[in-house]
Amino acid sequence: MFSLPSLLAATTSDDIFKSMGDTMSSDVNPAQVLAVIAAFVGLCVLVSVFKKRADRAPRNSNEVNSPTKLMRQLCKEAGLKRSEIRELKKLAALQGVENPLTLLLCPSLMQAAIAKRRAGQA
């Protein structure tokens, strides 16, 4: 067997240039070039098909398109009773807030609505 240093020492720059010249002067096979181009086009088509498939939004059968249904579902998930929801709606109307659940998310807004309600009752 040959060792790596002996192979490197035996190879001269003339051998390398001769090998490169042989490679460069060889004829190009048009069938290989056509095959490479066809493979590239096929890869592009495949990527675009998968991209379009990924861009399509998955259909969710449980979509909530109604604000009322959304409100009802959120209140159910939060564990609110009907009487609590009615109170929140009254406080939201008093405070000028569109969605009563905003009062739950913003404690300072809830406190201001309660204070305003107490001031109105007294």
C-alpha positions in Angstrom: 0.0 0.0 0.0 1.0 3.6 -0.6 1.3 6.0 2.3 -0.2 9.5 2.0 3.1 11.4 2.1 4.5 9.3 -0.7 1.4 10.0 -2.8 1.6 13.7 -2.2 5.4 13.7 -2.9 4.9 11.7 -6.1 2.3 14.1 -7.5 3.8 17.1 -9.3 2.2 20.3 -10.5 2.7 19.1 -14.1 0.6 16.0 -13.3 -2.1 18.2 -11.8 -2.2 20.6 -14.8 -2.2 17.7 -17.2 -5.2 16.1 -15.4 -7.0 19.4 -15.4 -6.4 19.9 -19.1 -7.7 16.4 -19.9 -10.8 17.2 -17.9 -11.4 20.5 -19.5 -10.8 19.3 -23.1 -13.2 16.4 -22.8 -16.5 16.7 -24.7 -19.7 17.7 -23.0 -22.4 15.2 -23.2 -25.7 17.0 -24.0 -27.8 14.3 -22.4 -26.1 14.9 -19.1 -26.6 18.6 -19.4 -30.3 18.1 -20.2 -30.7 15.7 -17.3 -29.2 18.3 -14.9 -31.6 21.0 -16.2 -34.6 18.7 -16.0 -33.7 17.7 -12.4 -33.4 21.4 -11.5 -36.8 22.3 -13.1 -38.4 19.3 -11.4 -36.9 20.4 -8.0 -38.3 23.9 -8.5 -41.8 22.5 -9.4 -41.7 20.2 -6.3 -40.7 23.1 -4.0 -43.5 25.3 -5.4 -46.1 22.6 -4.9 -45.1 22.1 -1.3 -45.0 25.8 -0.7 -48.5 26.2 -2.0 -49.7 23.3 0.1 -48.1 24.8 3.2 -49.6 28.3 2.5 -53.1 26.9 2.5 -54.7 27.6 5.8 -55.9 24.5 7.6 -59.7 24.4 7.9 -60.8 24.4 11.5 -64.3 23.2 12.0 -64.5 25.0 15.4 -64.0 28.5 14.0 -65.9 31.2 15.8 -67.0 33.9 13.3 -69.6 35.6 15.5 -68.5 38.0 18.3 -71.4 36.8 20.4 -70.4 33.1 20.1 -66.8 34.1 20.9 -67.9 36.0 24.0 -70.0 33.1 25.1 -67.2 30.6 24.6 -64.6 32.8 26.4 -67.0 33.3 29.3 -67.6 29.5 29.5 -63.8 28.9 29.5 -63.3 31.5 32.2 -66.0 29.8 34.3 -68.2 32.9 34.5 -71.9 32.6 35.5 -74.7 34.3 33.6 -75.3 36.8 36.5 -71.6 37.7 36.5 -71.6 38.2 32.7 -74.7 40.5 33.1 -72.8 42.5 35.8 -69.8 42.8 33.6 -71.9 44.0 30.7 -73.5 46.7 32.9 -70.1 47.8 34.1 -68.7 47.8 30.6 -71.6 50.0 29.3 -71.1 52.3 32.3 -67.3 52.6 31.6 -67.8 52.9 27.8 -65.9 49.6 27.0 -67.0 47.6 24.0 -66.2 44.1 25.4 -67.0 43.2 29.0 -64.1 40.8 29.2 -61.8 43.9 28.9 -62.7 44.6 32.5 -61.4 41.3 33.5 -58.1 41.8 31.7 -57.6 45.3 33.1 -58.1 45.5 36.8 -57.7 49.3 36.9 -60.5 49.7 34.4 -62.7 47.4 36.5 -61.9 49.4 39.6 -62.8 52.6 37.9 -66.1 51.1 36.6 -67.0 49.9 40.1 -66.2 53.3 41.6 -68.3 55.0 38.9 -71.2 52.7 39.7 -71.0 53.3 43.4 -70.9 57.1 42.8 -74.0 56.8 40.6 -75.9 54.8 43.3 -75.1 57.1 46.2 
